[in-house]
Amino acid sequence: MIPGRDFPGKTALVLLTSLAVVISPALAFAHTGESGLVLLLPTDYYLLGGTLAVLASFCLIFLWPAARLERLCAASLPIGSLRVPSQTAISAIACLFLTALILSGLFGSRDPRSNPLPVTIWSVWWGSFVFVQAACGDLWYYLNPSIAPSRLVRSLLRRPAALLRYPGWLGHWPAILSFGFFSWLELVDLAPDDPTRLARFVLLYLGVTIAGMVLFGEDIWLARGDPFSFFLRLLAHLSPIDPRPMPADPARRRLFLVLPGSRLFHLPALTLSGTLFVLMTLSSVSFDGLSRTFRWLSLAGINPLEFPGRSAVLAFNTTGLFGVWLVVAAAYLGVIALGQLINPTWRLVRAAGLLVISIVPIALAYHFAHYLTILLMELQYVVQIYGDPLDRGWNPLGLQPNFVTASFLNDYHAVSIIWNLQAGAVVLGHLVAVAVAHVLNARLGGTGWRAVVAQVPLAILMVLYTLFGLWLLAAPNIG
């Protein structure tokens, strides 16, 4: 990053032109949401348009020298400064709020539509906060509710340092196992919204996280063992806001406006287990879309027009959730191995751990496209529950039940906007991913045609994965 450096005019013009060319067929892109808009275009032309747009974006980026692209992305604009708040104090407030939610889940209403815990965990936090983190930076660093209690425990034990040394062979596997269970709970479990069960799971997660930080140290556990801290920290590097320390005043940060995703260039290569974790964040969202399609349900021998409920596909979807992850991981590692054959300077684990960073913007884009309609539906419940947290029939805003569904989602123009937002997010995420992969590839070594062609297998995989998302959107599903 170069503070205050202006964007090179000629290069920026080329970039904007390239962006316009790729976004022009934006309706050809989208990840499955909730079938908010019925696609009436012929599927063959629809898939062809998406394929050509993806290929065009790869060609436009690959023609640029990586060094020149990195210099362009190093441009930044100072926008002010900010005093660093107390991490412990904010975490303590977040912990008290989470404690109140847990108590609400354990002793409050059993109706998920009147209990604040389910809607807060699934919609406000996992559905919405992910985007706030990617837009504003690492807010979770302060809002993590486990920071304050873990520091309190260490203070009471009079052991500020870790009690145990974190085993290197363990890698990111605690995060993988935790996120795998979290995905299973959300996508497969019979009652993920049940307030009492959810409260127990949240309490268990909080206890494990605090114990992990006390035993192995705060930094190492949040970086290796806690799936949400690890994932959200990666997403924070997509933010267009870059806070940098001020040597003259360590309590303040100077803020710079940068190109979204440019901070990903400076991340180190992930371990193999870290690579598998990032791929799990992408595959879980993809499986959610796949599990709703008629084709998937037919494989389970179920008539999608008479869907009997989650209990009928519990074992089938459990296998599918982790099976899709294994397929995605095998495909990714396979194309990296092909790249190594083309460019022998690559080393499989390092190349996989470095290039997987380019998957982060794609994972965010798919997350946005998938959760957008869900969040719009849940908005009506969020407003109602927070306006009546004690379930006393309060309605301070005077809103009608299901006001979002009645006044917004049934409007054709509104649904068209949703569709375009989904499509635009996936296109933008794809473009950022291509640029990041192109720059990161230069760090793997090699010169000449081998260094460029080695990226082709990964490019093909991204094209196929985009087509898979297009098929998910076009395929009939249970909504």
N, C-alpha and C positions, 0 to 999 in steps of 0.2 A: 504494500500500500504506500502510495506517495501522497502525503497530505497536500491538499490544495492544487494538485495537478489537474489541468483541464483535459477533457476528453479530446483526443486527436480528431479534428473535424472530418478529415477525409475517411479515416477508418470508421468513425462512428456512422458516417453516411452509408458506408457499405453495409455495416451491421444492421442499420435500420431498414435498408432496402431488402436485405436477406430475410429479416424478420417478417416484413410485409409479404414477401413471396410465400413464406411457409405458412403464415397465418391465414392467407387468403382462402384455403379450403378448410377452415377451422371446423366446420360442421362435420367433417369426416373423422374427427377425433372425439372420443369421450370414453370414460370408464363407466361401467355400469353404475347407475344410481338406484333409483326406485321406479324406473320406467315412467318418469314424469312426462315424457313426450313420446308419442308413438312415431317411430321412424317409418315414413312412407316412401322413401327412396328405394330403388332396386338395390338389393344387397350387394350384388356383384359390383356395380359402379361405386357403391359406398365403400366397399373394402379396397377397390382399386385406387380410389381417390386418397384414402388414408395411407396406402402403401407408397404411392408416389410422393405424397407430402413428406413422409418420414425419410424416404431416400433423398429427397431434395435437401432436407435440412442437414443430413450427414455430408452430402457432397459440398454444400456451401461452407460448412465448418472445416472440413478436412482440407479444403484448398488453402486455408489460412495457415501460415506458420504458427506453431504453438507459442513461440516466444512473443510474436507480435500480438496474439490474442491475450496473452497474460499481461502484457504491458497496457493494453487497452483496459483490461479489467482491474488494473492496479490504480486507476484514477479514483480520486476521492474528493469530497467536498466537506469542509468543516461546517458544522451546524450548531455548535454550542458545547456546553459542558454540563456535567451533572454530578452532584455529590452522591457518593456511594452510601446507600442506607445500611443499617445494621442487619446483617444476615440472620443473626440469632433472634433478634426481636421480631422480624417479619415471619420467620419460621415458627416462632412461638405462637403468634396470632393465627397462622395457618393451621397449626396443630390443634389449637383450641376450637377453631371452626370445624375441623375434621372430627374432633371428639364429639362435638354437638351433633354432627351428621350421623356418626356411629350410634350415639344414644337414640337418635330419632329412628334409625333403622331397627334397633333392638327393641325399643319400647313404644314406638309411634305406630301410626296407621300401617296396616299390612297392604293397603292399596298402593301400588307403585305410582299411581297418578295423583296421589295426595301426600306421599311421603317424599321429603326433599332429597333423601340419599340417592336413590337410583338415578333420578334426572340430573343430579349434580355430577355423579361419577361418569355416567355414560354420555351425557349431552354437554353439560357445561365444561367438564374437565377434558375427557378423552375426545369428545367430538369437536369442541370449540377451542380449548386452550392450546391445542397443538398448532393451530394457525396463528394465534397470538404470539406464541413462542417463536415461530418462524418469521413473523413480521417484526417483532420488537427486540429480539435477542434473548439471551438466557435469563428469563424471568424466573424459571424454575430453580435456579441457583439460590434465590431468596425465598421462594414460596414453598420449597420442599418441606413438608410438615415433620419430617423425621430428623432434621438437622438439630433443632433446639433440644428435643428430649435425649438424643444421643450424646450431646455435649453435657447435658445435665447428669446423665448416668456416669460419664467419664469423670466429671467433677466430683461426684459422690464417691467414686471408686479411687479417686486421686491417682488416676492413671491416664494422663493426657495422651500418651502414645498408644499404639495398637497393642493388644494383648498377645496376638498371634501374628505370625508372618503369613501373608496370603500366598497359597501355593501357586506357583507359576503355571503348573499343568492344568489348573482349574480354569484359567482363561475367562471367557465370558459365558461359560456354561450355566452358572447360576442365573444370569440374566435371560439366557435362552429358555431355561426351564420355567422361569417365572412368567415370561412373556407368552410362552406356549400355553400355559395354564390360563392366563388372562384372555388370550384369544379364544381358547376353548370355552371359557365361561361366557364370553360375549356371544359367540357364534353358534355354539353347539348345545350348551347346557339347557336343561328344560325350563329353568326359571331364573334367568340372569337378573331380572328386575325385582325378585323377591327381596324386600327390604331387610329382613332378618338374616337371611343367608348372605346377602351382599355385605351387610355390616360385619359379619364374622370373617368374611374373606378380607375385607379392608383392614380389620383389626389384626388378622394374621400377617398380612403384608407389612403393616406398620411395625409389628413386633420383630419380624425377620429382618427388616431393613435396619432397625435400630441395633439389633444384636450384631448384624454384620459390620456395621460401622464401629461399634465398640470393640469387637474382636479383632478386626483386620485393619481398622483405620478408616476415617471418613472418606478420604480421597480415593483410595483404591477400591472400596466397596461401591461407591457411587459410579466409578468408571468401569467396573467389571461385573459387579453383582446385582446392581439395581437396574432393571431394564428401562425404566422410564427416565431416570437421570441420564443414562447413556444415550437413549434415542433422542430425547429432547435437547441434549447438548449438541448432538449432530445437527438437528434442525435449526438450532440457533445460529449456525454458520451460514444459513441461507438468508439471514436478515440483512436488509439494506442499511442497517445501523451498526456501525462498528465502534464500540467503546474502547478507548485506548488510555492506559495509565498516564497521569501527568506527573513527571518526576518532581516538579516543584511542590505538588500537593497530592500526596498518595490517597487522600480521601476523596478525590474527585476524578472523574473520567471525562476526557474530551471525546465528543461524539462526531463521527464522520459519516457522511452518506456515501455508500459504495454500491456497486452493481450487485444485485441479489445473487448469491451463490459464489461470489468471487473469494470469499473467505474459506471456502472448501479447499482451495488450492494448497493451503498451508497445513492441512491436517496430515499427520503421519499415517503410514499404512496400518490397517487394522490387522489383528491376528486372524487366524483361520476361524476361530470361534466367533470373533467380532464380525467377520464377513458373513458367516451363517446367520448371525442375529439380524443384520440389516436385510438379508434376503427374506427372513421370516416376517419382518414388518411389511414387506411388499406382498408376499404370497398369501398372508392371512386376509388382506383386503380383497385380493383376487378370488380367493376361495369363497368369500362371502357372496360375491357376485355369481360365481359358478354354482354354488349350492342352491340358488334360487331358480335356475333354469330348468325348463321342461326336460332337456336332454339329461341333466344330472339326475333328476328325480326318476326318469325312466330307467336309468341304470340301477336304481334301487328297487325297481318294480313297483313304483308308486304312480298312480294317476294324478298328475299335477292339478287337474281340475277338481279333485276331491282330496286335497292335501290333508292328511290326518293329524298333522302337528309334529313338533320336534321329536317326540318320543319314538315315532316310527323310523326316524333316520338318525338316531343318536349314535349308534355304533358306526353306521355308514359314513356319517359326516365327521366323526372323530378320525376315522381312517383317512378320509379325504383331506381334512385340514392339514394333517402332518404329511400326508402323501404329496400334496401339492408343494409343500415346502421342500421336500426331498427332491422332487422333480425340478423345481426352479434352481435349487442349489446344484444339482448334478448338471443341468444345462449351463449354468453360469461357469462353473469350474471347468466344464468341457470346452467352452469357447476360449477361456483363458489358456487352457492347455494347447489349443490350436494356435493361439497367438504366440505362445512360447516356441512352437515348432517353426513359425514363420520368423520370429525375432528371438534368436537364442540368448540375447542379453536379458530377457525376462527371467524372473524366478517365480515359479508358480504361486507360492504362498504370498510373496510380496506383491506381485502383480495383481492377484485377486484381492488382497487387502487394500491396495491403493485404488484400483479402478472401481471397487464397490462403492467408494465414496460418491461416485457419479450417480449411483442409484438413489441417493438420499432425496434429490429434488423430484425424482419420479415417484418415490414412495409418498412424498407430501402431496403431489398432484393427484395421485390416485385416492389418497385419503380425502382430499377436498371434494373430488368428483363423486366419491362414494357417499360421503356424509352430508353433502349439501342439502339434499332433499330431506334426509332424515332430520337434520337440525331444524329445518323450516317447520317440519311437522311437530318436532318436540318443543319449539319455541312457545307454542300456545300453553303447553303444560308447565314449562319453566316459569312463565309469567304468572300463571294461576297458582302454582305451588308456593312461589316466593311471596306472592301477595296474600297467601293464606297458609303460613307454615304450620299452624296448629290445627288445621282442618276444622275451622269454626264457621266456614261458609262466608268468609270475607271476600270482597271483590272491590278493592280500593280504586281500581281503574275503570270499573264498570264494563268490562269486556264480556262479550258473549262466549259461551263454550265453543271450542273448535273455531275460533275466529280466524286463524291462519288458513285452515282448510276451506272455510266458507268464503273468505274474501280475497284470497290470494292464489292458492294452488289450483283453484278451479277456473282461473282466468287464463285464456290461451296465451296472451302476450306475456304474462308473468312466467308461465311455463317455458316459453321460448327464451326468456332471459336466463332462466335456470340452465337450460340446455347449453346456451352459449357460454355461460360461466364455467360449466363443467368442461366443455370442449376447450375453451381458452386456457383453463388451468393445466390440462394435460399437455397441450401444445407447448405452453411456456415451460412447464417442468421438463418436457422432453428436450427443448432447445438448451436449457441450462445444463442438463445432464450431458448432452453432446459436447458442449463447450468445456465442461469440467473434465470429462474423460479425455478430450483431446490434449488439454494442458497436462493432466496427470500422466498421460502416456509418455510425454517427453522426459519425465523423471525416471522412467524405467530403462532408459538408455537405448542405444541403437541409432543408426543414421540411415539416410537414404530411403529407398522404397520399402525396406523391411519394417522400419519404424512406423510407416503409415499403414501398410497393408495388415500389420499385426492387429490393428483395431477393427478390421472388417468382420471377423467372427462375432465380436461383441456388438457391432452395429447391426448385423443380421439378427442376432437374438433380440435386440431392442425392437426391430421392425416386427418380428414375429410376436413379441409380447404385446405390442400395440395392436396388432391384428387380433390377438386373442381378446383384448379389451373391447375392440370393436364388435367382435362376435358376441361377447357377453351383453353388450348394449342392444344389439339387434335381435338377439335370441328371445323367444317368448319366455317369460318367467312369472313366478308367482307374486312378484311385487313386494 
